[in-house]
Amino acid sequence: MEVQTFYFADDRRIPNSKFPVLRYKECFSERGEAGAAWLEKKFAENDWKNSWRNGVFDYHHYHSNTHEVLGVYNGSALLQLGGEKGQKIRVSAGDVIVIPAGVAHKNLESEDFAVVGAYPQGRSHDMNTGKKDERPEADKNIAAVPIPINDPLEGATGDLKRLWSL
């Protein structure tokens, strides 16, 4: 399974993270309803719960109190990760993206795009958009978020722990 890493620095509005965004490219073959069900089951098996189905908001946002996984089960999208100074990444059905706490994400354009999202240990997420009054509280929250016990796809033996052990 190919895993790509993307690093984003604090840009004064978006804190981002010392951990990279992980992209597992074309890592599952199911699509549509079957793909969504497969992702929900796989994520839950690896203790990434509190799942939902939808898309990605069309504005920069980040979560300061949890990491997030997005599994694309339909269509494609051009996402911008890391805020305005970040990077544009095309994702499509079969891709899974792990977004560390603090890393902004935004949907720039999409076609029939749908994801399953989930959080380690079923955590609830907050919503931040880069406003000045979010920090330093958001920075404290991000620093307190633990590295997940399991990779959302490969469990305890997955790449997440290795790639996030800085």
N, C-alpha and C positions, 0 to 999 in steps of 0.2 A: 504494500500500500504506500503510495507516494504521499509524503507529508511535507508541505511547504511552510516556511515560517516568515512572518512579517513583523518587524519591530517599529514602534512609534514612540517618539519622545514627547514629553510634556510641551504643549505649545502655549501655555499660560491660560488658555481657556479650557482645554481638554487635558486632563492629567495623563491619560494613556497608561502604560504599564512597563515595568521592566521585563515582563514576560511577553513572549511573542504570540501573536495570533497564529493559530494552527489551522491549516487547510488540508483536509484529507480529500484529495482529488479523485473523483469517480470511484468512490469506495463501496458503493452498493448499487445494485441493478434495478431494484423495484421502483416503480413510478406510481403516481396517483395515490389512490386510497391504500393500495398495498404497500407503497413506499412509506407513507405516513405511519401506517400501523407498524411496519418493520422498525422504523426509527424510534417510535414511542417504546416499543418492547426492548430494543437494544439499549437505549438510554436508561430505561428503568432498571434493566438487569445490572447496569454499572453504576447505579445509584445517582443518576441524573434524572430528577423527577420534577414535579410541578410543571408538566409539559403543556404546551398549547400549540395550536395550528393557526397560521396566518401568514403575514409577510414581514417586511422590515419597514419601519417608518421612513418617510421621505424628509426627515430632518435629522441633524446630528444629535445623537443621544448616547448616554452610557449609563452603566449601573455601577454604583460605588460599593455595593454590599454583596456582590456575588459575581462569579464568572457565568458565562452563558454558552450554550452550544446551539447551533442552528444547523439542521439537516435539510437540505433542499430536495424535496420530493417531486417538484413539478416546475417546469419552465426554467427561466434564467433571469439574472439581474446583474446590473453593474452597481456594485456597492462601493462606497467610499469609506475606508477605515482610517481611524486616527484623526478625524476632524478635517478642517479645511486644508491643512498642510499635509494631510495623510496621503494615502494611495488608493487609486481606483482598481478594483479587482472584479473580474467577470466570474460569476459563479453560476453553476447550472445543476440540473437534477443529477443526483449521484454524489454531490459534494457535501462535506460536513465541515463546518467552521467552528472552532473554539475561540471565544472572545474573552480575554482576561478582564477582570473588573477594571473599570476606568478607561477602556478603549472605546472611542466613539465609533458608531456605525450608522450609515445612512443609505437608503435606496435612491440611486440617481435615476435609474430607468429599469423597467422590468417587463417581461412578457410571460403571462400565465404563471407567475412566480408564487410558490408556496413553500413554506418551511414548517418544520416542527422545531420548537425551541424548548429548552429545559435547563435546569440549574442543578449544580452538585448538591447532594443531600436534600433536594427539594426546596432549597432556599427561596424566599420571596425576594423580588427585586425592587429597587427604588428606580426613579427616573430622573436623570440629570441631563441638562442640555448645554452646559458650558457657561452658565451665568456666573458672574463674579461672586455672588453671595453663596454659591455652593461650596466654595473652598474657604477655609482649610478642612471643614467637616468631611467633605468627600475624600480628601487625601488620607485622613485618619481611618475612615471606613475601608478604603482600598488596602491600606497597610495591614488591616486586621483580617482580611479575607484569606482563609487558609488555601493552600494548594489542594485541589481535590484528591481524594483517596484513589479514585479510579479515572482512567481515560474513558470518555463516554462511549467509545467504540470497542476498545481492546481491554478494558478492565485494568487490573493491577499491573499487567505486563505491558501496557500500552506506552506510546511515545510521550504522552503528556508529562509524566513525572521527570523523565530524562531531559526533555526540552525545557522544562520550567524549573529545573534544579540549578539555579544560578548561585 
